[in-house]
Amino acid sequence: MHFKLLLLTLFAWFAVAFSSIATGIYADPRYPGKCVISDNLVLAPGEERQELGTCSVIKCLKNGYVVFTGCNVQTIPAGCKFLGYKHPLATFPDCCEKKYECPTYATNME
């Protein structure tokens, strides 16, 4: 039992360590207890959604409190150009993998 708890804790830590998290209050008196992200997106507590074309998840907690989880901020390797995401339509966090174009450097071994 302790091993399962340890394993679950490690998975939770891994998910948090490799993601970017933001929070906010998105309450609206027209929708008591719900999270109102926009006129077209109203979530009930416990509900989560990944918006089409975004690599992030929106989770509604109690009283309009929202947690946004997105990809971890990564530095572009030196000399490389960011080309976008490899799998932009995949579910989070699989959509976070990035594409780079990096120059190849010729080495002279003589």
N, C-alpha and C positions, 0 to 999 in steps of 0.2 A: 504494500500500500504506500509506504514512504517513497519507494522508487517512482511510482506513478505520479505522486505529488511533485517530486523533484523534476521529473521529466516535463510535466505540465508547466512548472515554473520556468524552466529553461526555454521552452517554446514561447511562452509569453514574453520573456525577456528579449529573446531573439526578435520577435515581431516588433517590439517597441524600440529596440536598439537600432534597427535598420529601417525606421520609418520616421516621417516628420508628422508631428501632432500639433493641432491647434484646437482651441475650444472657444465657445461663445454662447450667448443667450439669444435664441431666436424664438421668443415667445410672442404671441399675438392674441389679444383678448377675444378675437373672433373664433379662435380654435383653442379653448382652454386645455392646458396640459400637453399640448402637442408642440412640435418644432416646425416653425414656418420658415423654410429656407427661401422660398419665393412664392408667388401666387400659384405656380404650377407644381410646387413640391412641398407637401405637408406630410410630416412623418409622425407616427405614434411612438410613444416611449418603447424602446427595445427594437424598433425598426431601423434597418440600415439600408443604404442605397449607394450604388456606384453610378454616378451620372455618365451617360454615354459620352465618350470622347475624353473623359478625364481619368487620370490614374490616381484616384483617391476614393475613399469611402466616407460617407456621412452617416454617423450614428446618432440617433435621438435618444436622450436619456430623459429624466424627469423635468417637468416644468420648463420646457423649451431649451434645456441645456444640450448643446450639440458638441460632438467630438468629430473633427475632421482628421483623417489619417491619410497621409500621402507618402510619396516616395522620399527617401532620405536625400538630403542635399549632398551632391557629390562634386568634387573638383574635376574639371576636365583635365586629362593628362596633358602635360606640357607639350606644346607644338601640335596638338590635335584639335580637330573641329567637331563640335557636337552636331550630329545629323538627325537627332530625334530619338524616339523610342523604338525598340525592335518590335515590340508587340503591343501597339497602342490600344488595340481593342480587347486585349486580354483582361481578365479580372485581376483585381488588386490582390497581391503585390506582384503578380507575374508581369504586369504591364510596365514595371519600373525599369527593366533592363534597357540600357541606353546604347545607341550606336555612335561610334566615333570614326572619323577618318584621320588617320595618323600618317605622317610622312615616313617613308622607309629610308633609312640612312645607309648609304653604301660604305662598307668598311674596306680599307686597303690593308691587307695582311702582309704586304711586302716590307 
